[in-house]
């Protein structure tokens, strides 16, 4: 589902001007806000507005705006309705606005506790693996504000919403072990998705929504999953055994340490830069080759359910029009 979005409106881009005074009359006042950023003009439910007569930022969870929560299925076909409703409430042509942030999240019900799966979700190249919060695993890009999160959605939702009395939590009583896998693109949306001029209206287009889901799936599949550290049951030859040793070495030693040692070897002259690249590529191939190695039971289950949810999302997307 599409969750949080950030929409930027500039009068010259959307061929529309607004009156700040009239706009603020439509908004609820905001008393508590992040003091590290500008005070909001106000909000409509969970959608916050910032700016002035020169620009506007509308930010918040589209799923929560439309569904009150972001656990129940926010069908891809509902996006147009949500944007249309919010546009009418604000009196603004939001579909012409520019998308400067977009989150894609999928909730997956698992057999075991969500955190039991974290140790096997092992390494993602060019991303930092962050585990500051015990119920959240985050992969954060080293260059851009892109993150892939794995977290316990029920714990996160209840902790945030338990003080809101008018929300009925009855719909989640049957759910257990609900993992949220969420792709957050918090800047440079056009550059990251390799497409031009990303507007809100793109969310109504099948091809664009498929592109978002493909990025979500690809990033998950690019993660090196930690295999069982045991000798393979059957080895076809020396090549398989070498792959096993490389995989074992990375998992036991760590990729960052391996990369550091090879860089050190290049500086000392015992390894050329070209050979370093070749060696690292061999290690990557070994990490991605699953044929001769058993995965933990958790990883096999998660891989299967991720693919199932991807197909389900595509079914919804194909029905957008």
Secondary structure, DSSP 8 states (H G I E B T S, - for coil): -EEEEEEEE-HHHHT----HHHHHHTSB---S--TTS---SEEETTEEEEE-SS-EEEEEEHHHHHHSSSSS---GGGHHHHHHHHHHHHTS-GGGSEEEEEEEEEEEE-SS-GGGGGGGEEE-TTEEEE-SSTTEEEEEESSSSEEEEEEEHHHHHHHHHTT-TT--GGGGTT--SEEEEEEEE-S-HHHHHT-S--BGGGGG-HHHHHHHHHHHHHHHHTSEE-B--S--S---SHHHHHHHHHHHHHHHH-HHHHHHHHHHHHHHTSS-HHHHHHHHHHHHHHHH--TTS-B-HHHHHHHHHHHHHHHHHHHHHHT--
